[in-house]
């Protein structure tokens, strides 16, 4: 099981980030995802063994394309290894797929040029499945094959998240999805494992320790 850690505390102090980085360095993680504004500090403190990912335009993807491009460029300059872009909710709500396509192409080219991984963050609770299928197919056409189905902005029920993953994969089987639902108990991990979900993202040290022990016993 691949384990990622996501840090989404926008009011965190530099000292708390430094202390957290020291703890995260004790683990071998697939990825550590942080808000755009924290990228530079985490890069200074994290060991190179852990991939650092910058979360761009959280939580609703409300910035225009030029600002999103600039945030991607800055994150790359600051040393991140991966980019996670929140899909522009306002564009998706209005079915502005040509504008979404421009966003995808522009940011993919930036990341490809710098050999940086790129993913998009959607929200299955906000949009219907037919819309999500269309987005996933658009991403695949432009060589982006990894998504998250929830921003983490709200508490996310693990059972709903599993159903959403299954629905997406049934219709778009070539997309890769990391489960970012809230994981509170070992039972949650067992449910995910039995659902053939092999990539998870946790957002607390307690969940990380639990997931790490669970994965080591598989």
Long-range contacts (C-beta under 8 A, 24 or more apart in sequence): 1-193, 1-198, 1-199, 1-200, 1-211, 1-214, 1-215, 1-218, 2-30, 2-178, 2-198, 2-199, 2-200, 3-27, 3-29, 3-30, 3-200, 3-201, 3-202, 3-208, 3-211, 3-212, 3-215, 4-29, 4-30, 4-31, 4-32, 4-33, 4-178, 4-199, 4-200, 4-201, 4-202, 5-29, 5-31, 5-32, 5-33, 5-201, 5-202, 5-203, 5-208, 6-32, 6-33, 6-34, 6-55, 6-152, 6-180, 6-201, 6-202, 6-203, 7-32, 7-33, 7-34, 7-35, 7-38, 7-42, 7-203, 8-35, 8-55, 8-58, 8-152, 8-203, 10-35, 10-37, 12-38, 14-41, 17-41, 17-42, 17-45, 18-45, 20-205, 21-45, 21-46, 23-205, 24-50, 25-50, 27-208, 27-212, 30-199, 31-82, 31-201, 33-82, 33-84, 33-201, 36-71, 36-74, 36-75, 39-74, 39-75, 39-78, 39-79, 39-80, 40-78, 40-79, 43-78, 43-79, 43-80, 51-81, 51-82, 51-117, 52-79, 52-80, 52-81, 52-82, 53-80, 53-81, 53-82, 53-83, 53-84, 53-117, 53-119, 54-78, 54-80, 54-82, 54-83, 54-84, 55-84, 55-86, 55-121, 56-83, 56-84, 56-85, 56-86, 57-85, 57-86, 57-88, 58-86, 58-121, 58-151, 58-153, 59-86, 59-151, 59-153, 60-86, 60-88, 60-89, 60-90, 60-151, 61-85, 61-86, 61-87, 61-88, 61-89, 61-90, 61-91, 62-88, 62-89, 62-90, 65-99, 65-102, 65-103, 65-106, 68-103, 68-107, 69-106, 69-107, 69-110, 72-107, 72-110, 72-111, 73-110, 76-110, 76-111, 76-114, 76-116, 80-116, 81-116, 81-117, 82-116, 82-117, 82-118, 82-119, 83-107, 83-111, 83-116, 83-117, 83-118, 83-119, 84-118, 84-119, 84-120, 84-121, 84-148, 85-118, 85-119, 85-120, 85-121, 86-120, 86-121, 86-151, 87-120, 87-121, 87-122, 87-135, 89-123, 89-126, 92-127, 92-131, 92-135, 93-127, 95-131, 97-134, 97-138, 100-135, 100-138, 101-138, 101-142, 104-138, 104-139, 104-142, 104-144, 105-142, 108-142, 108-143, 108-144, 112-143, 117-146, 118-144, 118-146, 119-144, 119-146, 119-147, 119-148, 119-178, 120-144, 120-146, 120-147, 120-148, 121-147, 121-148, 121-150, 121-151, 122-147, 122-148, 122-149, 122-150, 123-149, 123-150, 123-151, 123-153, 124-149, 124-150, 124-160, 124-161, 124-164, 124-168, 125-150, 125-154, 125-156, 125-160, 129-164, 129-167, 129-168, 129-171, 132-168, 133-168, 133-171, 133-172, 136-168, 136-171, 136-172, 136-175, 137-172, 139-175, 140-172, 140-174, 140-175, 145-174, 145-175, 145-176, 146-175, 146-176, 146-177, 146-178, 147-175, 147-176, 147-177, 147-178, 148-177, 148-178, 148-180, 148-201, 149-177, 149-179, 149-180, 150-180, 150-181, 152-180, 152-203, 155-182, 156-180, 156-181, 156-182, 157-181, 157-182, 158-182, 158-183, 158-188, 158-191, 158-192, 159-191, 162-191, 162-192, 162-195, 162-197, 165-195, 165-197, 166-195, 183-207, 183-210, 183-211, 185-210, 186-210, 186-214, 189-214, 190-214, 193-218
